[in-house]
């Protein structure tokens, strides 16, 4: 099993995330995105628990 190098661990501790290049193939990423979409589509979330988040200022202003 591969371990993180000291510089990778430091980067994770500094940023709170770590990019692992080549961890998954492009095909695996697509399959995972599709499966996540299926799971989310099947979720039964009550209306009072639903929220929508946007980083677009225009959308934020419209929502107010």
Biopython code that builds the backbone (N, CA, C, O; Angstrom):
import numpy as np
from Bio.PDB.StructureBuilder import StructureBuilder

atoms = [
    (1, "UNK", "N", (0.850, -1.181, 0.000)),
    (1, "UNK", "CA", (0.000, 0.000, 0.000)),
    (1, "UNK", "C", (0.897, 1.246, 0.000)),
    (1, "UNK", "O", (1.854, 1.334, 0.770)),
    (2, "UNK", "N", (0.581, 2.177, -0.850)),
    (2, "UNK", "CA", (1.351, 3.413, -0.942)),
    (2, "UNK", "C", (0.971, 4.348, 0.203)),
    (2, "UNK", "O", (-0.183, 4.395, 0.627)),
    (3, "UNK", "N", (1.939, 5.072, 0.682)),
    (3, "UNK", "CA", (1.712, 6.031, 1.762)),
    (3, "UNK", "C", (1.978, 7.437, 1.249)),
    (3, "UNK", "O", (2.623, 7.627, 0.218)),
    (4, "UNK", "N", (1.475, 8.409, 1.980)),
    (4, "UNK", "CA", (1.731, 9.799, 1.626)),
    (4, "UNK", "C", (3.158, 10.174, 2.016)),
    (4, "UNK", "O", (3.679, 9.750, 3.047)),
    (5, "UNK", "N", (3.757, 10.969, 1.170)),
    (5, "UNK", "CA", (5.087, 11.480, 1.488)),
    (5, "UNK", "C", (4.940, 12.587, 2.529)),
    (5, "UNK", "O", (3.847, 13.127, 2.700)),
    (6, "UNK", "N", (6.014, 12.931, 3.221)),
    (6, "UNK", "CA", (5.930, 14.040, 4.189)),
    (6, "UNK", "C", (5.434, 15.342, 3.549)),
    (6, "UNK", "O", (4.683, 16.087, 4.178)),
    (7, "UNK", "N", (5.845, 15.625, 2.303)),
    (7, "UNK", "CA", (5.386, 16.862, 1.656)),
    (7, "UNK", "C", (3.894, 16.786, 1.321)),
    (7, "UNK", "O", (3.195, 17.796, 1.407)),
    (8, "UNK", "N", (3.399, 15.609, 0.943)),
    (8, "UNK", "CA", (1.970, 15.455, 0.679)),
    (8, "UNK", "C", (1.167, 15.643, 1.963)),
    (8, "UNK", "O", (0.134, 16.313, 1.966)),
    (9, "UNK", "N", (1.642, 15.054, 3.041)),
    (9, "UNK", "CA", (0.963, 15.182, 4.326)),
    (9, "UNK", "C", (0.946, 16.645, 4.775)),
    (9, "UNK", "O", (-0.072, 17.128, 5.270)),
    (10, "UNK", "N", (2.049, 17.341, 4.607)),
    (10, "UNK", "CA", (2.119, 18.753, 4.965)),
    (10, "UNK", "C", (1.144, 19.567, 4.120)),
    (10, "UNK", "O", (0.456, 20.448, 4.636)),
    (11, "UNK", "N", (1.083, 19.274, 2.822)),
    (11, "UNK", "CA", (0.171, 19.982, 1.910)),
    (11, "UNK", "C", (-1.279, 19.759, 2.342)),
    (11, "UNK", "O", (-2.085, 20.690, 2.335)),
    (12, "UNK", "N", (-1.606, 18.518, 2.717)),
    (12, "UNK", "CA", (-2.962, 18.218, 3.179)),
    (12, "UNK", "C", (-3.273, 18.988, 4.456)),
    (12, "UNK", "O", (-4.346, 19.580, 4.579)),
    (13, "UNK", "N", (-2.352, 18.984, 5.397)),
    (13, "UNK", "CA", (-2.572, 19.690, 6.655)),
    (13, "UNK", "C", (-2.697, 21.197, 6.433)),
    (13, "UNK", "O", (-3.438, 21.871, 7.148)),
    (14, "UNK", "N", (-1.984, 21.720, 5.455)),
    (14, "UNK", "CA", (-2.020, 23.149, 5.140)),
    (14, "UNK", "C", (-3.315, 23.533, 4.441)),
    (14, "UNK", "O", (-3.946, 24.524, 4.806)),
    (15, "UNK", "N", (-3.720, 22.751, 3.431)),
    (15, "UNK", "CA", (-4.850, 23.115, 2.568)),
    (15, "UNK", "C", (-6.169, 22.448, 2.944)),
    (15, "UNK", "O", (-7.238, 22.951, 2.600)),
    (16, "UNK", "N", (-6.101, 21.322, 3.646)),
    (16, "UNK", "CA", (-7.322, 20.600, 3.991)),
    (16, "UNK", "C", (-7.776, 19.633, 2.907)),
    (16, "UNK", "O", (-8.813, 18.986, 3.054)),
    (17, "UNK", "N", (-7.023, 19.524, 1.830)),
    (17, "UNK", "CA", (-7.308, 18.561, 0.768)),
    (17, "UNK", "C", (-5.999, 18.250, 0.062)),
    (17, "UNK", "O", (-5.009, 18.967, 0.210)),
    (18, "UNK", "N", (-6.012, 17.175, -0.703)),
    (18, "UNK", "CA", (-4.817, 16.780, -1.428)),
    (18, "UNK", "C", (-5.227, 16.242, -2.788)),
    (18, "UNK", "O", (-6.089, 15.367, -2.872)),
    (19, "UNK", "N", (-4.628, 16.746, -3.841)),
    (19, "UNK", "CA", (-4.880, 16.264, -5.193)),
    (19, "UNK", "C", (-3.957, 15.076, -5.440)),
    (19, "UNK", "O", (-2.736, 15.194, -5.339)),
    (20, "UNK", "N", (-4.549, 13.938, -5.763)),
    (20, "UNK", "CA", (-3.777, 12.734, -6.048)),
    (20, "UNK", "C", (-3.889, 12.434, -7.540)),
    (20, "UNK", "O", (-4.798, 11.727, -7.976)),
    (21, "UNK", "N", (-2.964, 12.975, -8.309)),
    (21, "UNK", "CA", (-2.963, 12.787, -9.759)),
    (21, "UNK", "C", (-2.897, 11.288, -10.088)),
    (21, "UNK", "O", (-2.090, 10.552, -9.519)),
    (22, "UNK", "N", (-3.749, 10.857, -11.003)),
    (22, "UNK", "CA", (-3.725, 9.473, -11.460)),
    (22, "UNK", "C", (-4.344, 8.481, -10.488)),
    (22, "UNK", "O", (-4.237, 7.273, -10.701)),
    (23, "UNK", "N", (-4.985, 8.953, -9.432)),
    (23, "UNK", "CA", (-5.600, 8.056, -8.450)),
    (23, "UNK", "C", (-6.701, 7.219, -9.098)),
    (23, "UNK", "O", (-6.818, 6.022, -8.837)),
    (24, "UNK", "N", (-7.506, 7.862, -9.947)),
    (24, "UNK", "CA", (-8.552, 7.183, -10.715)),
    (24, "UNK", "C", (-8.361, 7.520, -12.183)),
    (24, "UNK", "O", (-7.881, 8.599, -12.531)),
    (25, "UNK", "N", (-8.743, 6.584, -13.035)),
    (25, "UNK", "CA", (-8.680, 6.841, -14.477)),
    (25, "UNK", "C", (-9.852, 7.748, -14.867)),
    (25, "UNK", "O", (-10.789, 7.929, -14.090)),
    (26, "UNK", "N", (-9.791, 8.306, -16.058)),
    (26, "UNK", "CA", (-10.887, 9.150, -16.552)),
    (26, "UNK", "C", (-12.189, 8.350, -16.598)),
    (26, "UNK", "O", (-13.254, 8.876, -16.275)),
    (27, "UNK", "N", (-12.106, 7.098, -16.994)),
    (27, "UNK", "CA", (-13.300, 6.242, -17.077)),
    (27, "UNK", "C", (-13.884, 5.993, -15.682)),
    (27, "UNK", "O", (-15.103, 5.991, -15.509)),
    (28, "UNK", "N", (-13.029, 5.788, -14.709)),
    (28, "UNK", "CA", (-13.506, 5.578, -13.341)),
    (28, "UNK", "C", (-14.180, 6.837, -12.802)),
    (28, "UNK", "O", (-15.182, 6.753, -12.092)),
    (29, "UNK", "N", (-13.631, 8.000, -13.139)),
    (29, "UNK", "CA", (-14.240, 9.267, -12.708)),
    (29, "UNK", "C", (-15.627, 9.435, -13.315)),
    (29, "UNK", "O", (-16.564, 9.826, -12.619)),
    (30, "UNK", "N", (-15.764, 9.145, -14.598)),
    (30, "UNK", "CA", (-17.061, 9.258, -15.271)),
    (30, "UNK", "C", (-18.062, 8.301, -14.644)),
    (30, "UNK", "O", (-19.206, 8.678, -14.388)),
    (31, "UNK", "N", (-17.643, 7.072, -14.398)),
    (31, "UNK", "CA", (-18.534, 6.083, -13.790)),
    (31, "UNK", "C", (-18.969, 6.524, -12.397)),
    (31, "UNK", "O", (-20.132, 6.363, -12.025)),
    (32, "UNK", "N", (-18.041, 7.077, -11.631)),
    (32, "UNK", "CA", (-18.362, 7.534, -10.284)),
    (32, "UNK", "C", (-19.326, 8.726, -10.341)),
    (32, "UNK", "O", (-20.271, 8.791, -9.556)),
    (33, "UNK", "N", (-19.094, 9.666, -11.262)),
    (33, "UNK", "CA", (-20.002, 10.812, -11.396)),
    (33, "UNK", "C", (-21.405, 10.349, -11.769)),
    (33, "UNK", "O", (-22.388, 10.873, -11.245)),
    (34, "UNK", "N", (-21.507, 9.373, -12.669)),
    (34, "UNK", "CA", (-22.814, 8.862, -13.069)),
    (34, "UNK", "C", (-23.518, 8.197, -11.897)),
    (34, "UNK", "O", (-24.712, 8.408, -11.680)),
    (35, "UNK", "N", (-22.775, 7.393, -11.141)),
    (35, "UNK", "CA", (-23.382, 6.697, -10.004)),
    (35, "UNK", "C", (-23.822, 7.684, -8.926)),
    (35, "UNK", "O", (-24.886, 7.518, -8.329)),
    (36, "UNK", "N", (-23.019, 8.698, -8.677)),
    (36, "UNK", "CA", (-23.400, 9.721, -7.699)),
    (36, "UNK", "C", (-24.677, 10.419, -8.157)),
    (36, "UNK", "O", (-25.567, 10.678, -7.346)),
    (37, "UNK", "N", (-24.773, 10.723, -9.450)),
    (37, "UNK", "CA", (-25.991, 11.327, -9.991)),
    (37, "UNK", "C", (-27.206, 10.448, -9.769)),
    (37, "UNK", "O", (-28.281, 10.941, -9.429)),
    (38, "UNK", "N", (-27.039, 9.140, -9.962)),
    (38, "UNK", "CA", (-28.144, 8.199, -9.742)),
    (38, "UNK", "C", (-28.565, 8.190, -8.277)),
    (38, "UNK", "O", (-29.755, 8.222, -7.963)),
    (39, "UNK", "N", (-27.589, 8.147, -7.394)),
    (39, "UNK", "CA", (-27.889, 8.117, -5.954)),
    (39, "UNK", "C", (-28.622, 9.390, -5.535)),
    (39, "UNK", "O", (-29.610, 9.327, -4.804)),
    (40, "UNK", "N", (-28.144, 10.536, -5.994)),
    (40, "UNK", "CA", (-28.779, 11.809, -5.638)),
    (40, "UNK", "C", (-30.194, 11.877, -6.203)),
    (40, "UNK", "O", (-31.106, 12.359, -5.530)),
    (41, "UNK", "N", (-30.383, 11.403, -7.424)),
    (41, "UNK", "CA", (-31.715, 11.436, -8.045)),
    (41, "UNK", "C", (-32.712, 10.562, -7.284)),
    (41, "UNK", "O", (-33.910, 10.841, -7.284)),
    (42, "UNK", "N", (-32.221, 9.513, -6.641)),
    (42, "UNK", "CA", (-33.094, 8.601, -5.896)),
    (42, "UNK", "C", (-33.378, 9.073, -4.473)),
    (42, "UNK", "O", (-34.224, 8.498, -3.787)),
    (43, "UNK", "N", (-32.687, 10.101, -4.030)),
    (43, "UNK", "CA", (-32.865, 10.574, -2.659)),
    (43, "UNK", "C", (-34.225, 11.245, -2.487)),
    (43, "UNK", "O", (-34.691, 11.974, -3.362)),
    (44, "UNK", "N", (-34.840, 10.987, -1.360)),
    (44, "UNK", "CA", (-36.121, 11.599, -1.031)),
    (44, "UNK", "C", (-35.883, 12.596, 0.094)),
    (44, "UNK", "O", (-36.023, 12.269, 1.272)),
    (45, "UNK", "N", (-35.521, 13.812, -0.285)),
    (45, "UNK", "CA", (-35.195, 14.859, 0.695)),
    (45, "UNK", "C", (-36.417, 15.751, 0.876)),
    (45, "UNK", "O", (-36.926, 16.306, -0.099)),
    (46, "UNK", "N", (-36.894, 15.896, 2.109)),
    (46, "UNK", "CA", (-38.050, 16.775, 2.351)),
    (46, "UNK", "C", (-37.756, 18.208, 1.894)),
    (46, "UNK", "O", (-36.617, 18.670, 1.966)),
    (47, "UNK", "N", (-38.792, 18.898, 1.425)),
    (47, "UNK", "CA", (-38.629, 20.254, 0.913)),
    (47, "UNK", "C", (-37.958, 21.187, 1.920)),
    (47, "UNK", "O", (-37.138, 22.022, 1.537)),
    (48, "UNK", "N", (-38.297, 21.053, 3.205)),
    (48, "UNK", "CA", (-37.729, 21.966, 4.202)),
    (48, "UNK", "C", (-36.235, 21.719, 4.433)),
    (48, "UNK", "O", (-35.576, 22.529, 5.084)),
    (49, "UNK", "N", (-35.701, 20.631, 3.921)),
    (49, "UNK", "CA", (-34.277, 20.323, 4.087)),
    (49, "UNK", "C", (-33.459, 20.675, 2.844)),
    (49, "UNK", "O", (-32.233, 20.569, 2.862)),
    (50, "UNK", "N", (-34.114, 21.085, 1.789)),
    (50, "UNK", "CA", (-33.418, 21.368, 0.534)),
    (50, "UNK", "C", (-32.874, 22.792, 0.523)),
    (50, "UNK", "O", (-33.571, 23.742, 0.879)),
    (51, "UNK", "N", (-31.638, 22.916, 0.114)),
    (51, "UNK", "CA", (-31.036, 24.233, -0.056)),
    (51, "UNK", "C", (-30.289, 24.247, -1.379)),
    (51, "UNK", "O", (-29.901, 23.205, -1.906)),
    (52, "UNK", "N", (-30.101, 25.426, -1.890)),
    (52, "UNK", "CA", (-29.356, 25.588, -3.134)),
    (52, "UNK", "C", (-28.265, 26.606, -2.889)),
    (52, "UNK", "O", (-28.517, 27.677, -2.337)),
    (53, "UNK", "N", (-27.069, 26.278, -3.294)),
    (53, "UNK", "CA", (-25.919, 27.151, -3.068)),
    (53, "UNK", "C", (-25.343, 27.569, -4.403)),
    (53, "UNK", "O", (-25.237, 26.764, -5.328)),
    (54, "UNK", "N", (-24.976, 28.817, -4.495)),
    (54, "UNK", "CA", (-24.358, 29.320, -5.711)),
    (54, "UNK", "C", (-23.229, 30.267, -5.350)),
    (54, "UNK", "O", (-23.306, 30.992, -4.358)),
    (55, "UNK", "N", (-22.191, 30.257, -6.153)),
    (55, "UNK", "CA", (-21.094, 31.202, -5.972)),
    (55, "UNK", "C", (-21.247, 32.396, -6.909)),
    (55, "UNK", "O", (-20.421, 33.309, -6.903)),
    (56, "UNK", "N", (-22.306, 32.382, -7.711)),
    (56, "UNK", "CA", (-22.552, 33.464, -8.660)),
    (56, "UNK", "C", (-23.332, 34.575, -7.967)),
    (56, "UNK", "O", (-24.445, 34.346, -7.494)),
    (57, "UNK", "N", (-22.764, 35.769, -7.903)),
    (57, "UNK", "CA", (-23.381, 36.883, -7.196)),
    (57, "UNK", "C", (-24.781, 37.181, -7.725)),
    (57, "UNK", "O", (-25.692, 37.469, -6.948)),
    (58, "UNK", "N", (-24.954, 37.113, -9.040)),
    (58, "UNK", "CA", (-26.259, 37.387, -9.647)),
    (58, "UNK", "C", (-27.309, 36.414, -9.118)),
    (58, "UNK", "O", (-28.420, 36.826, -8.785)),
    (59, "UNK", "N", (-26.972, 35.140, -9.039)),
    (59, "UNK", "CA", (-27.917, 34.140, -8.535)),
    (59, "UNK", "C", (-28.217, 34.356, -7.062)),
    (59, "UNK", "O", (-29.347, 34.150, -6.619)),
    (60, "UNK", "N", (-27.213, 34.769, -6.302)),
    (60, "UNK", "CA", (-27.413, 35.025, -4.874)),
    (60, "UNK", "C", (-28.386, 36.177, -4.668)),
    (60, "UNK", "O", (-29.259, 36.107, -3.803)),
    (61, "UNK", "N", (-28.241, 37.236, -5.459)),
    (61, "UNK", "CA", (-29.126, 38.385, -5.353)),
    (61, "UNK", "C", (-30.546, 38.032, -5.743)),
    (61, "UNK", "O", (-31.495, 38.493, -5.110)),
    (62, "UNK", "N", (-30.707, 37.216, -6.781)),
    (62, "UNK", "CA", (-32.034, 36.793, -7.210)),
    (62, "UNK", "C", (-32.730, 35.964, -6.134)),
    (62, "UNK", "O", (-33.941, 36.081, -5.946)),
    (63, "UNK", "N", (-31.971, 35.129, -5.428)),
    (63, "UNK", "CA", (-32.542, 34.263, -4.417)),
    (63, "UNK", "C", (-33.060, 35.049, -3.209)),
    (63, "UNK", "O", (-33.932, 34.574, -2.481)),
    (64, "UNK", "N", (-32.521, 36.250, -3.002)),
    (64, "UNK", "CA", (-32.949, 37.075, -1.865)),
    (64, "UNK", "C", (-34.281, 37.675, -2.200)),
    (64, "UNK", "O", (-34.847, 38.412, -1.393)),
]
sb = StructureBuilder()
sb.init_structure("model")
sb.init_model(0)
sb.init_chain("A")
sb.init_seg("    ")
for serial, (resi, resn, name, xyz) in enumerate(atoms, 1):
    if name == "N":
        sb.init_residue(resn, " ", resi, " ")
    sb.init_atom(name, np.array(xyz, "f"), 0.0, 1.0, " ", f" {name:<3s}", serial, name[0])
structure = sb.get_structure()
